[in-house]
Amino acid sequence: MVTTKFSNHDLQEKLPFEANKFDLIISSLTMHYIKEWGNTFFEFNRVLKPGGTLLFSVHHPFMEFHKFDSEEYFKKELITDTWKKPNLTVDVHFYRRPLQDIMIDTVRYFSIDKIIEPLPQEQMKLKYPKQYHYLMSNPHF
């Protein structure tokens, strides 16, 4: 039986779990909100069981570099994106960092088994050719 429990926590703080507690940690599009990853990865490593898995996704640094007209690819920078929704505008702040920094921070605490840059599905090419071409030439995650 699988038990699922959700909690809300500041990932820059110590995790409220004992060591070697989890088989799997999934962090989907959260790490780019954290300036320094060291403590977070230390904590992820601490609470994972030996042989456990961390699966995380981040914005692709290439996409952010071009979208926000960055001047220096190899510089970590705070970016503000404005999300406009009906009756709501929100400024969202996150950090863009080069791929090498992502790798260096990751391998300090984990070994990397796989890196995946998701591709659009082939059937998208027929139905949405413009979007397909855009995603094939501008990686997002």
N, C-alpha and C positions, 0 to 999 in steps of 0.2 A: 504494500500500500504506500502510495506517495502522499506526503503531507505538504501542502503549500501554505506558506505564511508570508505576508508582505509587511514590510516596515519601512518607515521613512527615517533617513539618517544622513547627516552631513558626512560625506566621504572623506573630508579632510580631518575628521576626528577618529579616535580609536573606535573600532567596531565593537558593539556590545555582545560579542559571541566568544565562546571559549575557543582555544586553539584546536586545530584538526577537526573541525565540526562539519564541514561541508565537502561534498564530492564535486560540486559544480557551482561556479559563480558566473552569472550572465550580466554583463554591463553593456546595455545597448544605448549608444549615443549619450553617454554621461561624462566620459573622461575629459572631453574638450571644455567642460565648464570648470575644471580644476587647473589651477596654475601650475602647481608642482605635484607630480604624480608619485614621488617616492614614498611618502607615508601611506598613501592609498594602496599602492601595490604591496608594500610591506604588510599591511593589514590583510589584504586579500590572500597573500601567501600564508600568513599566520593562521587564518581560519580555514584554509583548505586542507583536507586530508592529504597525506602523501600520495602522489599520483593523481591528485585532483586536477580539475580543469578550470581555467579562466577563459571565458569566451567574451571578447569585447569588440565593439565596433565604434569607429570614430568617423568624423567627416574626413574626406580625402584632402590632404593638404594642397594638392594641385587645384582642386575646385575652389577652395577658400582663397588661395593666392590670387587667382584670376577674378573671382567674383568681387573681391573687395579691393582690387587694385593695389595689392601689397607691393612694396618696393624691394624688399629683401626676403627671398624665399627662406634662407637659413636662420632667420630671426624669429623667435617666439614672440607673438604679438597678441594683444587684447583687441578683439574685434567686436563691434556692435552692429547687429543686424536688426532692422526694424520690420517687425511682422505686422502687416495690416490686415485686419479682419473686419467684417461688418461691425460697426459700433465699437471697435477696439483697436488701438495701436499700442504695441508693446516693443520696447527696446530689449533685445536679448544680447547678453554679453558672454563671450566665450573666447578661448585661446586657440590660435592657429599655430601649429609648430611643424617643422619639417619632418619628413618621414624618418630621417636618421635619428632624430630625437625621440620619436615614438618607439623606434626599435631599441635604442640604447636604454631608455627607461624601462621597457618591457623586459629585456634580457638581464637586467640587474636582479630581477626577482623570479623570472620564469624562463623556461625554454620555449621556443616557438616551434610548433609542429606544422602550422599552416598559416599562410597569409592569403586572403581572398579579396580580390577587387571585383565585386559583383558586376556582372554584365547584364544588359537588358535581354529578355527572352527573345529568341529568334522570331516568333510570331508577331512581336511588336513591330518589326520592320515593315510588314504589310499594312497593318492597321494604323500605325502612328509613325510614319517614316521620318518626319522631322525630329520628333522626340527621340527616336531610336538613334539617329545619327548624332544628336546632341550628347546622349549618354555614352555613346561609343567613343566620343572624342573629348568628353569632359567627365572623368570619373568623379563619383560623389561620395562613396564610402570605402 
